[in-house]
């Protein structure tokens, strides 16, 4: 049994491990131009699937890895926010759509914003601040009151949880692990196979972007849900996941963690505030992108271009903040971490994000045509 005196060292090990994984992910995303919005835009505008294959490969790797870790008893993905019985379908749809629309206006999702900041983008800084403020207001402020009173009230209860293995197993608890392995290999393997089926995808940077991104998600699950798991916290005598904001197992996500990063910076002298898994991931992403940009001589200052560009990044960031919290995640939080748990809500949120992004792209085309 772990002692209370051991908790600070365990906390430090968890957050430094996540920071290191963030360094890797930030560098990889910068090098490979990994971008969910860009993947959707490439298909929408050019019929080009290479970056989408990279994203699907990452999803496949994350699914296979997370489900195998769970089946082996090393982690328990059902103890994450994604697999809870409360299926808030309207929140997933509305929040996902708002996030997808916002990421197009802001020229990238939460993870892309962090990568851009590391590469010298002041646009990314503006988006970061707008996203973090709106996310915090949706977590604990006025937007949160509206969220709880409206979309969050519409839900269904899926017992024992909304992850597909438990849903399909029903009352047969013994079948859950078999279904995890079967579904994980089938769904994840199919996505990986689809990615590699494209000849244009089979280049080093594309494979690196897909495989490494998915592997980092799996590694983060291992750190949070295994290394950071305490069966009986000596302070509360209850199980705990050390250094997580949600109190549950966490992998990478970049909406609420941005809000918590701003909170920590604003209340740094408050001894109750600590670096958490999410905050460490945010800082690691920025640092990793910065280090790669400098090493590759790609660091460039980038400013805003006029009032419309500024408005797009402010509004886009705000929509991502509101939408990401409402949907319980972003293109990484729901699209990779959540989907890797095979949560029904994560698949729904991901579909809504894509729908919001496509709608925003069509809106931008309509505006250009109308002005012309």
MITIDREN-666484 format. One record per residue (C-alpha): residue in three letters; x, y, z. Coordinates in pm, whole numbers, plus 50000, padded with zeros to 5 digits. Layout:
<sites>
(site ALA, (X, Y, Z)) ...
</sites>
This chain:
<sites>
(site UNK, (50000, 50000, 50000)) (site UNK, (50136, 50340, 49904)) (site UNK, (50210, 50587, 50183)) (site UNK, (50113, 50955, 50183)) (site UNK, (50480, 51052, 50184)) (site UNK, (50522, 50870, 49850)) (site UNK, (50251, 51067, 49670)) (site UNK, (50458, 51376, 49573)) (site UNK, (50719, 51156, 49403)) (site UNK, (50446, 50960, 49220)) (site UNK, (50281, 51287, 49114)) (site UNK, (50613, 51415, 48977)) (site UNK, (50681, 51091, 48790)) (site UNK, (50338, 51101, 48624)) (site UNK, (50350, 51464, 48512)) (site UNK, (50711, 51445, 48390)) (site UNK, (50629, 51129, 48194)) (site UNK, (50332, 51301, 48032)) (site UNK, (50545, 51609, 47960)) (site UNK, (50800, 51386, 47784)) (site UNK, (50524, 51227, 47577)) (site UNK, (50398, 51576, 47494)) (site UNK, (50747, 51670, 47376)) (site UNK, (50744, 51374, 47138)) (site UNK, (50393, 51446, 47012)) (site UNK, (50461, 51817, 46958)) (site UNK, (50777, 51744, 46759)) (site UNK, (50610, 51470, 46553)) (site UNK, (50303, 51682, 46472)) (site UNK, (50522, 51974, 46369)) (site UNK, (50742, 51761, 46146)) (site UNK, (50462, 51562, 45981)) (site UNK, (50206, 51846, 45961)) (site UNK, (49958, 51624, 46146)) (site UNK, (49632, 51820, 46142)) (site UNK, (49273, 51701, 46164)) (site UNK, (49132, 52016, 46009)) (site UNK, (49389, 51993, 45732)) (site UNK, (49295, 51631, 45668)) (site UNK, (48928, 51722, 45626)) (site UNK, (49017, 52028, 45416)) (site UNK, (49239, 51823, 45184)) (site UNK, (48949, 51589, 45106)) (site UNK, (48694, 51868, 45079)) (site UNK, (48900, 52090, 44850)) (site UNK, (49131, 51854, 44660)) (site UNK, (49007, 51500, 44710)) (site UNK, (49344, 51423, 44874)) (site UNK, (49335, 51154, 45145)) (site UNK, (49697, 51134, 45265)) (site UNK, (49658, 51335, 45586)) (site UNK, (49325, 51167, 45659)) (site UNK, (49498, 50830, 45628)) (site UNK, (49756, 50955, 45877)) (site UNK, (49479, 51049, 46122)) (site UNK, (49295, 50718, 46071)) (site UNK, (49621, 50528, 46124)) (site UNK, (49669, 50711, 46455)) (site UNK, (49313, 50622, 46560)) (site UNK, (49371, 50258, 46467)) (site UNK, (49697, 50235, 46663)) (site UNK, (49533, 50403, 46964)) (site UNK, (49237, 50163, 46957)) (site UNK, (49448, 49848, 46926)) (site UNK, (49694, 49961, 47194)) (site UNK, (49437, 50079, 47449)) (site UNK, (49216, 49773, 47413)) (site UNK, (49508, 49532, 47442)) (site UNK, (49634, 49711, 47754)) (site UNK, (49285, 49689, 47904)) (site UNK, (49240, 49322, 47815)) (site UNK, (49581, 49249, 47971)) (site UNK, (49468, 49411, 48296)) (site UNK, (49728, 49688, 48281)) (site UNK, (49471, 49970, 48255)) (site UNK, (49095, 50005, 48285)) (site UNK, (48955, 50236, 48018)) (site UNK, (48608, 50210, 48174)) (site UNK, (48739, 50438, 48451)) (site UNK, (48771, 50731, 48211)) (site UNK, (48517, 51004, 48141)) (site UNK, (48445, 50852, 47800)) (site UNK, (48295, 50521, 47917)) (site UNK, (48052, 50643, 48184)) (site UNK, (47690, 50518, 48169)) (site UNK, (47550, 50869, 48110)) (site UNK, (47515, 50897, 47731)) (site UNK, (47469, 51274, 47684)) (site UNK, (47408, 51246, 47312)) (site UNK, (47290, 51603, 47259)) (site UNK, (47601, 51741, 47428)) (site UNK, (47820, 51526, 47204)) (site UNK, (47638, 51649, 46892)) (site UNK, (47614, 52020, 46978)) (site UNK, (47958, 52043, 47137)) (site UNK, (48125, 51847, 46860)) (site UNK, (47963, 52058, 46589)) (site UNK, (48068, 52384, 46759)) (site UNK, (48424, 52258, 46801)) (site UNK, (48448, 52147, 46438)) (site UNK, (48314, 52480, 46311)) (site UNK, (48550, 52672, 46540)) (site UNK, (48863, 52483, 46442)) (site UNK, (48813, 52583, 46079)) (site UNK, (48775, 52952, 46170)) (site UNK, (49086, 52930, 46388)) (site UNK, (49288, 52741, 46123)) (site UNK, (49337, 52435, 46340)) (site UNK, (49217, 52240, 46643)) (site UNK, (49353, 52259, 46997)) (site UNK, (49657, 52040, 46932)) (site UNK, (49739, 52228, 46612)) (site UNK, (49714, 52555, 46805)) (site UNK, (49980, 52434, 47049)) (site UNK, (50203, 52318, 46764)) (site UNK, (50166, 52656, 46594)) (site UNK, (50255, 52840, 46914)) (site UNK, (50573, 52634, 46938)) (site UNK, (50652, 52728, 46580)) (site UNK, (50620, 53102, 46645)) (site UNK, (50255, 53173, 46562)) (site UNK, (50103, 53469, 46745)) (site UNK, (49774, 53362, 46586)) (site UNK, (49805, 53047, 46790)) (site UNK, (49853, 53252, 47107)) (site UNK, (49532, 53445, 47038)) (site UNK, (49343, 53123, 46974)) (site UNK, (49494, 52965, 47287)) (site UNK, (49373, 53251, 47507)) (site UNK, (49024, 53258, 47356)) (site UNK, (48993, 52879, 47375)) (site UNK, (49115, 52861, 47734)) (site UNK, (48891, 53141, 47856)) (site UNK, (48580, 53003, 47684)) (site UNK, (48660, 52651, 47806)) (site UNK, (48693, 52769, 48166)) (site UNK, (48366, 52961, 48139)) (site UNK, (48202, 52642, 48010)) (site UNK, (48355, 52431, 48288)) (site UNK, (48282, 52655, 48584)) (site UNK, (48142, 52987, 48462)) (site UNK, (47833, 53132, 48301)) (site UNK, (47852, 52906, 47995)) (site UNK, (47870, 52610, 48231)) (site UNK, (47541, 52708, 48393)) (site UNK, (47378, 52720, 48051)) (site UNK, (47535, 52389, 47947)) (site UNK, (47418, 52205, 48257)) (site UNK, (47068, 52348, 48229)) (site UNK, (47023, 52269, 47858)) (site UNK, (47210, 52009, 47652)) (site UNK, (47344, 51810, 47948)) (site UNK, (46989, 51739, 48067)) (site UNK, (46923, 51532, 47753)) (site UNK, (47077, 51191, 47808)) (site UNK, (47022, 50818, 47818)) (site UNK, (47171, 50573, 48066)) (site UNK, (47366, 50288, 47908)) (site UNK, (47443, 50032, 48175)) (site UNK, (47704, 49929, 48266)) (site UNK, (47875, 50186, 48040)) (site UNK, (47883, 50320, 47686)) (site UNK, (48197, 50144, 47562)) (site UNK, (48114, 49890, 47290)) (site UNK, (48266, 49580, 47456)) (site UNK, (48047, 49615, 47765)) (site UNK, (47741, 49720, 47564)) (site UNK, (47767, 49416, 47338)) (site UNK, (47854, 49176, 47620)) (site UNK, (47539, 49264, 47809)) (site UNK, (47502, 49039, 48113)) (site UNK, (47791, 48816, 48004)) (site UNK, (48075, 48977, 48199)) (site UNK, (48315, 48704, 48092)) (site UNK, (48283, 48805, 47728)) (site UNK, (48404, 49161, 47779)) (site UNK, (48779, 49093, 47747)) (site UNK, (48725, 48875, 47440)) (site UNK, (48518, 49150, 47280)) (site UNK, (48784, 49407, 47366)) (site UNK, (49050, 49212, 47183)) (site UNK, (48819, 49123, 46894)) (site UNK, (48677, 49472, 46843)) (site UNK, (49010, 49642, 46909)) (site UNK, (49192, 49436, 46649)) (site UNK, (48903, 49444, 46401)) (site UNK, (48824, 49818, 46412)) (site UNK, (49177, 49938, 46476)) (site UNK, (49328, 49692, 46230)) (site UNK, (49082, 49795, 45960)) (site UNK, (49172, 50163, 46003)) (site UNK, (49545, 50088, 45990)) (site UNK, (49498, 49868, 45684)) (site UNK, (49298, 50140, 45510)) (site UNK, (49570, 50394, 45584)) (site UNK, (49848, 50175, 45444)) (site UNK, (49639, 50082, 45140)) (site UNK, (49711, 50426, 44998)) (site UNK, (50044, 50427, 44814)) (site UNK, (50092, 50798, 44876)) (site UNK, (50062, 50737, 45251)) (site UNK, (50350, 50490, 45268)) (site UNK, (50620, 50753, 45316)) (site UNK, (50826, 50796, 45630)) (site UNK, (50673, 51118, 45760)) (site UNK, (50316, 51000, 45703)) (site UNK, (50377, 50667, 45876)) (site UNK, (50564, 50844, 46158)) (site UNK, (50275, 51086, 46209)) (site UNK, (50013, 50812, 46222)) (site UNK, (50196, 50547, 46424)) (site UNK, (50375, 50778, 46669)) (site UNK, (50063, 50984, 46744)) (site UNK, (49857, 50674, 46817)) (site UNK, (50139, 50524, 47026)) (site UNK, (50167, 50839, 47238)) (site UNK, (49795, 50817, 47318)) (site UNK, (49842, 50455, 47431)) (site UNK, (50152, 50545, 47636)) (site UNK, (49962, 50827, 47807)) (site UNK, (49687, 50580, 47906)) (site UNK, (49954, 50356, 48056)) (site UNK, (50111, 50640, 48255)) (site UNK, (49781, 50777, 48387)) (site UNK, (49581, 50457, 48434)) (site UNK, (49862, 50224, 48545)) (site UNK, (50165, 50407, 48679)) (site UNK, (49949, 50681, 48830)) (site UNK, (49678, 50450, 48964)) (site UNK, (49647, 50411, 49340)) (site UNK, (49403, 50147, 49461)) (site UNK, (49367, 50317, 49798)) (site UNK, (49470, 50678, 49838)) (site UNK, (49597, 50717, 50197)) (site UNK, (49430, 51058, 50218)) (site UNK, (49081, 50944, 50117)) (site UNK, (49099, 50562, 50136)) (site UNK, (48949, 50553, 49785)) (site UNK, (49104, 50467, 49451)) (site UNK, (49270, 50757, 49273)) (site UNK, (49441, 50850, 48950)) (site UNK, (49727, 51075, 49052)) (site UNK, (49764, 51420, 48889)) (site UNK, (49442, 51413, 48684)) (site UNK, (49192, 51699, 48682)) (site UNK, (48896, 51466, 48629)) (site UNK, (48991, 51223, 48905)) (site UNK, (48968, 50949, 48641)) (site UNK, (49208, 50784, 48398)) (site UNK, (49315, 51032, 48130)) (site UNK, (49504, 51040, 47803)) (site UNK, (49573, 51344, 47585)) (site UNK, (49310, 51612, 47528)) (site UNK, (49353, 51982, 47455)) (site UNK, (49051, 52187, 47557)) (site UNK, (48992, 52163, 47933)) (site UNK, (49369, 52126, 47989)) (site UNK, (49425, 52462, 47819)) (site UNK, (49175, 52615, 48063)) (site UNK, (49352, 52452, 48358)) (site UNK, (49687, 52575, 48227)) (site UNK, (49560, 52934, 48229)) (site UNK, (49414, 52878, 48576)) (site UNK, (49749, 52754, 48709)) (site UNK, (49932, 53052, 48561)) (site UNK, (49680, 53295, 48711)) (site UNK, (49678, 53130, 49056)) (site UNK, (50040, 53017, 49070)) (site UNK, (50082, 53124, 49435)) (site UNK, (49784, 52912, 49540)) (site UNK, (49941, 52604, 49700)) (site UNK, (49634, 52395, 49610)) (site UNK, (49709, 52431, 49237)) (site UNK, (49942, 52174, 49082)) (site UNK, (50065, 52070, 48740)) (site UNK, (49836, 51793, 48620)) (site UNK, (49839, 51540, 48338)) (site UNK, (49652, 51778, 48108)) (site UNK, (49871, 52078, 48189)) (site UNK, (50189, 51875, 48143)) (site UNK, (50060, 51760, 47802)) (site UNK, (49989, 52119, 47694)) (site UNK, (50331, 52245, 47801)) (site UNK, (50504, 51942, 47650)) (site UNK, (50332, 51992, 47315)) (site UNK, (50441, 52355, 47291)) (site UNK, (50796, 52274, 47400)) (site UNK, (50828, 51978, 47162)) (site UNK, (50704, 52180, 46868)) (site UNK, (50939, 52466, 46958)) (site UNK, (51243, 52241, 46987)) (site UNK, (51172, 52078, 46652)) (site UNK, (51102, 52412, 46482)) (site UNK, (51434, 52552, 46605)) (site UNK, (51631, 52237, 46520)) (site UNK, (51479, 52220, 46171)) (site UNK, (51513, 52597, 46120)) (site UNK, (51138, 52626, 46074)) (site UNK, (51069, 52868, 46359)) (site UNK, (50896, 53175, 46214)) (site UNK, (50705, 53455, 46381)) (site UNK, (50354, 53474, 46239)) (site UNK, (50113, 53758, 46310)) (site UNK, (49748, 53831, 46244)) (site UNK, (49638, 53991, 45919)) (site UNK, (49371, 54250, 45984)) (site UNK, (49045, 54262, 46174)) (site UNK, (48877, 53968, 46000)) (site UNK, (49169, 53734, 46067)) (site UNK, (49171, 53841, 46432)) (site UNK, (48795, 53792, 46463)) (site UNK, (48813, 53446, 46306)) (site UNK, (49078, 53328, 46552)) (site UNK, (48898, 53479, 46852)) (site UNK, (48559, 53337, 46756)) (site UNK, (48707, 53006, 46642)) (site UNK, (48897, 52968, 46968)) (site UNK, (48586, 53051, 47172)) (site UNK, (48375, 52799, 46980)) (site UNK, (48639, 52531, 47035)) (site UNK, (48646, 52610, 47408)) (site UNK, (48269, 52589, 47448)) (site UNK, (48230, 52295, 47212)) (site UNK, (48524, 52093, 47344)) (site UNK, (48405, 52108, 47704)) (site UNK, (48044, 52036, 47606)) (site UNK, (48146, 51736, 47392)) (site UNK, (48397, 51616, 47656)) (site UNK, (48687, 51647, 47416)) (site UNK, (48841, 51765, 47091)) (site UNK, (48983, 51594, 46783)) (site UNK, (49248, 51443, 47012)) (site UNK, (49043, 51410, 47332)) (site UNK, (48743, 51245, 47168)) (site UNK, (48884, 51165, 46823)) (site UNK, (49183, 50966, 46955)) (site UNK, (49174, 50918, 47333)) (site UNK, (48797, 50874, 47353)) (site UNK, (48762, 50659, 47043)) (site UNK, (49045, 50437, 47169)) (site UNK, (48812, 50333, 47454)) (site UNK, (48552, 50233, 47191)) (site UNK, (48304, 50468, 47356)) (site UNK, (47981, 50522, 47165)) (site UNK, (47976, 50888, 47267)) (site UNK, (48326, 50942, 47132)) (site UNK, (48228, 50811, 46789)) (site UNK, (47924, 51041, 46794)) (site UNK, (48127, 51344, 46902)) (site UNK, (48387, 51272, 46634)) (site UNK, (48119, 51256, 46365)) (site UNK, (47978, 51588, 46489)) (site UNK, (48325, 51748, 46481)) (site UNK, (48371, 51642, 46119)) (site UNK, (48022, 51769, 46030)) (site UNK, (48096, 52105, 46193)) (site UNK, (48426, 52137, 46007)) (site UNK, (48269, 52055, 45668)) (site UNK, (47990, 52305, 45735)) (site UNK, (48242, 52577, 45821)) (site UNK, (48443, 52509, 45505)) (site UNK, (48132, 52535, 45292)) (site UNK, (48040, 52855, 45473)) (site UNK, (48380, 53002, 45390)) (site UNK, (48342, 52907, 45024)) (site UNK, (47995, 53064, 45018)) (site UNK, (48134, 53387, 45167)) (site UNK, (48411, 53406, 44907)) (site UNK, (48168, 53344, 44622)) (site UNK, (47924, 53598, 44759)) (site UNK, (48196, 53864, 44788)) (site UNK, (48314, 53789, 44434)) 
</sites>
